[in-house]
Structure formats: C-alpha cells, structure tokens
Amino acid sequence: MSAVILESSLAHYEALGRGKPLLFLHGWLGSWRYWVPTMVALSSSYRAYALDFWGFGDSDKNRTRYSIDSYVAQVALFMQQMGLPRLPLVGHGLGGIVALHFAERYPEQVEQVLLSNVPFTTENMNRTLLGFNGGDNPAARILGRRLNDYQEVALEAAKTDGDAVVSTLRSAAQEDLESLLEDLEIPVMLLYGSQDPLIQVPADEVMEELAENVNVLLLEGVQHFPMLEDPSRFTRLVLNFLIHRDNWDAIALKSEWRRRMR
C-alpha cells in the first residue's frame, strides 16, 4: 500500500506503469480499486495514479474533511507532494465533480478532463443515490453477476465512511456544473451509460449549450461503472482522448456520440 501524509492526514494512492502521468479520481460508490483494469491497460505508455479521497478506501476517515473543497485541496496537495506536472484527469461521479473544480481552480495543472457518469443537476441524480445513508451500497446491485469478478472492488467499497458520501452528495446537489464547464478552455469529454440507474444523461437543451471544447458520449448498454462493465471500450475511449485530445472524430465511433459539435 502506498500513502502520503497531507496536512496530518493519511491519503492512500496506488500508481502503475511508466510514461506520461495521469490521475484517476473515484466516485461515491468505491475507491481507487475500480480503476485497476484501466490502469493496467494503459501501463505501457502512462504512469497512472489513483487516489483515495478522505473517507474512502484506505485514506483517513475524518469528518472535517468530507467536502468537495477539501477533496480539491487533497488533489492539489497530492500533486505537489508527488511532484506531478500538468496532467490529464479522469474522474467518475464525485471524482468528476472534484476534477472540474480542480481544473477551474488550477488551470495550469490540467491538460484535459474526462468525466464519467457525472450529475449536472439534482434532477440528474436518482433518488437511490440521493437517499444513500451509508448502509446499503447500490454498487452491488448495479454490478450484479459481474460482482463475482470484482470482489476486491466490493470489499473496498465497504470501507467507505457513509458520512463522506452523504456530505458530498448534499454538496453535489447544489452544484452548477454548466458554469464550471463554461470557464474551462481545455478539452473535456463527458461519458454516460445509457442504462445508468443513478445518473441521468443531461437533457438535450443542456448539451446544446456546451462549448466546442466539451463533448458528450453515450455508452449503449452500460450502467454506472463503464470501467468495469465494458473495460475494453472504456480504455479505448480514454486512450484515444489522451492521444487525440480535441480531435473528436478520431476519439470515438460515430454511433457513440450523443452530442458533437459540427
């Protein structure tokens, strides 16, 4: 296990591969662990880091640090202590919101952002997620039979402090991600699962207002965990985005685009 001390609190992370660095940020229903298939697939060309937010995985449990602002600060401190240069961010759910705030606050530190299953508004968040109380974790129901292939993911999710989930969900419900996106000039790709029971795809009128540097992909047949449900397709999209940045035609198949600038 790898860890660093950030402002007197232990922050767990894992790193894999050699090459250009990139940072993965997990969501509400897990930890660094569910990034493993993607990290392994990219390891020949990238040095992939995956960080556990405070209250998740093996990072310290401290209620005073359970906020989106605290997680943005955690990422900044982590990158500083690890000596990481400007890099791409990949965030899922909560991690996507943190990535957006970090990119807006530290634009010189971020090259591009890939956001998976990120809620734009409270209306995009299913009551199952909003009603999470730290007990039953919806991840097991979503993964279903696939959970047998990812027992370690389930065990990691069980380490989550429910207070961290509840606190950040309340904050997320007040977020205005459209305004955050408007402030970013770097390439941003949004991924959504067509069958996600927790996060709804943004409405067409919302996507029509997005700037040219932001595009949306819809993954057919995928629910809330594309990195586990369809790891090969997810990895292909991540890799293509890292290589081609804002050359949208080179990143994905035409059938996968939900919204693309002409």
C-alpha positions as CSV (number, residue, x, y, z in Angstrom):
1,M,0.0,0.0,0.0
2,S,1.3,3.5,-0.9
3,A,0.3,6.5,1.1
4,V,1.4,10.1,1.8
5,I,0.7,12.4,4.7
6,L,-1.2,15.5,3.6
7,E,-1.9,18.1,6.3
8,S,-1.6,15.4,9.0
9,S,-4.0,13.0,7.3
10,L,-3.0,9.8,5.5
11,A,-4.0,9.7,1.9
12,H,-3.8,6.3,0.2
13,Y,-2.9,6.0,-3.5
14,E,-1.6,3.5,-6.0
15,A,0.5,4.0,-9.1
16,L,1.1,1.7,-12.0
17,G,3.1,1.9,-15.3
18,R,5.7,4.1,-16.9
19,G,5.4,7.1,-19.0
20,K,3.3,10.3,-19.0
21,P,1.4,10.7,-15.7
22,L,-2.3,10.9,-15.4
23,L,-4.6,10.9,-12.3
24,F,-7.8,8.9,-11.7
25,L,-10.4,10.1,-9.2
26,H,-13.1,7.7,-7.9
27,G,-16.8,8.3,-7.3
28,W,-19.2,7.9,-4.4
29,L,-19.5,4.1,-4.6
30,G,-15.9,2.9,-4.5
31,S,-12.3,3.7,-4.2
32,W,-9.1,3.6,-6.3
33,R,-9.6,-0.2,-6.8
34,Y,-12.1,0.0,-9.7
35,W,-9.6,1.8,-11.9
36,V,-7.3,-1.2,-11.9
37,P,-8.3,-2.6,-15.4
38,T,-7.8,0.8,-17.0
39,M,-4.5,1.4,-15.2
40,V,-3.2,-2.0,-16.3
41,A,-4.2,-1.4,-19.9
42,L,-2.5,2.0,-20.0
43,S,0.6,1.0,-18.1
44,S,2.9,0.5,-21.1
45,S,2.6,4.2,-22.0
46,Y,1.3,6.0,-18.9
47,R,2.2,6.3,-15.2
48,A,-1.3,6.1,-13.8
49,Y,-2.1,7.3,-10.3
50,A,-5.3,6.6,-8.4
51,L,-6.1,8.5,-5.2
52,D,-8.5,7.6,-2.4
53,F,-10.4,10.6,-1.2
54,W,-10.5,11.0,2.6
55,G,-13.3,8.8,3.9
56,F,-12.9,6.3,1.1
57,G,-10.7,3.2,0.7
58,D,-7.6,3.2,2.9
59,S,-7.4,7.0,3.3
60,D,-8.0,8.5,6.7
61,K,-11.6,8.8,8.0
62,N,-12.0,12.4,9.2
63,R,-15.5,14.0,9.0
64,T,-14.0,17.5,8.9
65,R,-12.5,16.8,5.5
66,Y,-15.6,15.4,3.8
67,S,-16.4,18.1,1.3
68,I,-15.7,18.8,-2.4
69,D,-13.5,21.7,-1.5
70,S,-11.4,19.5,0.8
71,Y,-11.0,16.9,-1.9
72,V,-9.9,19.6,-4.4
73,A,-7.3,20.6,-1.8
74,Q,-6.3,17.0,-1.3
75,V,-5.7,16.6,-5.1
76,A,-3.6,19.8,-5.1
77,L,-1.5,18.7,-2.1
78,F,-1.1,15.2,-3.5
79,M,0.2,16.5,-6.9
80,Q,2.5,18.9,-5.1
81,Q,4.0,16.3,-2.8
82,M,4.4,13.8,-5.6
83,G,6.0,16.4,-7.9
84,L,3.5,15.7,-10.6
85,P,3.5,18.0,-13.7
86,R,0.5,19.3,-15.6
87,L,-1.5,16.2,-16.5
88,P,-4.9,14.7,-17.6
89,L,-7.6,14.0,-15.0
90,V,-10.1,11.1,-15.3
91,G,-13.0,11.4,-12.8
92,H,-16.1,9.3,-12.1
93,G,-19.1,10.6,-10.3
94,L,-17.8,12.6,-7.3
95,G,-14.3,12.4,-8.7
96,G,-15.6,14.1,-11.9
97,I,-17.0,17.0,-9.9
98,V,-13.7,17.3,-8.0
99,A,-11.8,17.2,-11.3
100,L,-13.9,20.0,-12.7
101,H,-13.4,22.2,-9.7
102,F,-9.7,21.4,-9.6
103,A,-9.3,22.3,-13.3
104,E,-11.2,25.6,-12.8
105,R,-9.1,26.5,-9.8
106,Y,-5.7,25.3,-11.1
107,P,-5.9,25.5,-14.9
108,E,-2.1,25.4,-15.2
109,Q,-2.1,21.9,-13.7
110,V,-4.6,20.2,-16.0
111,E,-4.2,19.3,-19.7
112,Q,-7.7,17.7,-20.3
113,V,-10.5,16.2,-18.3
114,L,-12.6,13.0,-18.9
115,L,-15.7,12.9,-16.8
116,S,-17.7,9.7,-16.4
117,N,-21.3,9.5,-15.0
118,V,-21.2,13.0,-13.5
119,P,-24.6,14.6,-12.5
120,F,-25.2,18.0,-13.9
121,T,-28.1,18.8,-11.6
122,T,-30.1,17.2,-8.7
123,E,-32.6,16.2,-11.4
124,N,-29.9,14.0,-13.0
125,M,-29.4,12.1,-9.7
126,N,-31.6,9.1,-8.9
127,R,-33.2,9.0,-5.5
128,T,-31.3,5.8,-4.8
129,L,-28.1,7.8,-4.8
130,L,-29.5,10.9,-3.1
131,G,-31.0,8.7,-0.4
132,F,-27.8,6.9,0.4
133,N,-27.4,6.7,4.1
134,G,-24.1,4.8,4.5
135,G,-25.8,1.4,4.7
136,D,-26.7,-0.5,1.6
137,N,-24.3,0.3,-1.2
138,P,-26.0,0.4,-4.6
139,A,-22.8,-0.7,-6.3
140,A,-23.5,-4.4,-5.6
141,R,-26.9,-4.2,-7.2
142,I,-25.6,-2.4,-10.3
143,L,-22.7,-4.8,-11.0
144,G,-24.9,-7.8,-10.3
145,R,-23.3,-11.0,-11.5
146,R,-20.2,-9.1,-12.5
147,L,-19.6,-8.5,-8.8
148,N,-18.1,-12.0,-8.6
149,D,-15.3,-10.8,-10.9
150,Y,-14.7,-7.8,-8.7
151,Q,-14.9,-9.0,-5.1
152,E,-12.0,-6.7,-4.2
153,V,-14.0,-3.7,-5.5
154,A,-16.9,-4.6,-3.2
155,L,-14.5,-5.0,-0.3
156,E,-13.0,-1.6,-0.9
157,A,-16.4,0.0,-1.2
158,A,-17.3,-1.4,2.2
159,K,-14.5,0.7,3.7
160,T,-16.3,3.9,2.8
161,D,-17.4,6.2,5.6
162,G,-21.1,6.8,4.9
163,D,-20.7,10.3,6.2
164,A,-18.3,11.1,3.4
165,V,-20.9,10.0,0.8
166,V,-23.8,11.8,2.4
167,S,-21.9,15.1,2.9
168,T,-20.6,15.3,-0.6
169,L,-23.9,14.2,-2.1
170,R,-25.5,17.2,-0.4
171,S,-22.9,19.5,-1.8
172,A,-23.2,18.0,-5.3
173,A,-26.9,18.7,-5.2
174,Q,-26.1,22.4,-5.1
175,E,-23.5,22.3,-7.9
176,D,-23.8,24.3,-11.2
177,L,-21.5,22.3,-13.4
178,E,-22.6,24.1,-16.5
179,S,-21.0,27.3,-15.2
180,L,-17.8,25.4,-14.3
181,L,-17.6,23.9,-17.8
182,E,-18.0,27.4,-19.3
183,D,-14.9,28.5,-17.5
184,L,-12.7,25.7,-18.9
185,E,-10.8,26.1,-22.2
186,I,-9.2,22.6,-22.1
187,P,-10.7,19.6,-23.9
188,V,-13.5,18.0,-21.8
189,M,-15.2,14.7,-22.6
190,L,-18.3,13.5,-20.8
191,L,-19.2,9.8,-20.7
192,Y,-22.6,8.4,-19.7
193,G,-24.1,5.0,-19.6
194,S,-27.4,4.6,-21.4
195,Q,-28.7,2.4,-18.6
196,D,-27.2,4.1,-15.6
197,P,-29.8,3.8,-12.8
198,L,-28.1,6.5,-10.7
199,I,-27.1,9.3,-13.0
200,Q,-29.3,10.5,-15.9
201,V,-27.8,11.9,-19.1
202,P,-28.1,15.7,-19.3
203,A,-31.1,17.0,-21.3
204,D,-30.5,17.8,-25.0
205,E,-31.1,21.5,-24.3
206,V,-28.3,21.5,-21.7
207,M,-25.9,19.7,-24.1
208,E,-26.7,22.2,-26.9
209,E,-25.3,25.0,-24.8
210,L,-22.0,23.3,-24.2
211,A,-18.9,25.0,-25.7
212,E,-16.9,23.5,-28.6
213,N,-14.2,22.1,-26.2
214,V,-16.8,19.9,-24.5
215,N,-18.4,16.8,-25.9
216,V,-20.7,14.0,-24.7
217,L,-20.6,10.3,-25.4
218,L,-23.3,7.8,-24.6
219,L,-22.2,4.2,-24.0
220,E,-25.1,1.9,-25.0
221,G,-25.8,-1.0,-22.7
222,V,-23.6,0.5,-19.9
223,Q,-24.8,1.4,-16.4
224,H,-22.8,3.3,-13.8
225,F,-19.4,1.6,-13.9
226,P,-18.1,1.6,-17.6
227,M,-14.6,0.9,-16.4
228,L,-15.8,-2.4,-15.0
229,E,-18.8,-3.3,-17.2
230,D,-17.1,-2.7,-20.5
231,P,-13.4,-2.2,-19.7
232,S,-12.1,-2.6,-23.2
233,R,-14.3,0.1,-24.7
234,F,-13.8,2.4,-21.7
235,T,-10.0,2.0,-22.0
236,R,-10.1,2.7,-25.8
237,L,-12.0,5.9,-25.2
238,V,-9.6,7.0,-22.5
239,L,-6.6,6.3,-24.6
240,N,-8.0,7.9,-27.7
241,F,-8.9,11.0,-25.7
242,L,-5.4,11.2,-24.2
243,I,-3.8,10.9,-27.7
244,H,-6.2,13.0,-29.8
245,R,-7.4,15.5,-27.2
246,D,-10.0,17.5,-29.1
247,N,-10.0,15.7,-32.4
248,W,-13.4,14.3,-31.7
249,D,-13.7,12.4,-34.9
250,A,-10.7,10.3,-34.0
251,I,-11.7,9.6,-30.5
252,A,-15.0,7.6,-30.8
253,L,-17.2,5.8,-33.3
254,K,-19.9,7.9,-34.8
255,S,-22.6,5.8,-33.2
256,E,-21.3,6.5,-29.7
257,W,-21.7,10.3,-29.8
258,R,-24.7,11.7,-28.1
259,R,-23.8,15.3,-28.8
260,R,-20.9,16.6,-31.0
261,M,-20.2,20.0,-32.4
262,R,-20.4,20.2,-36.2
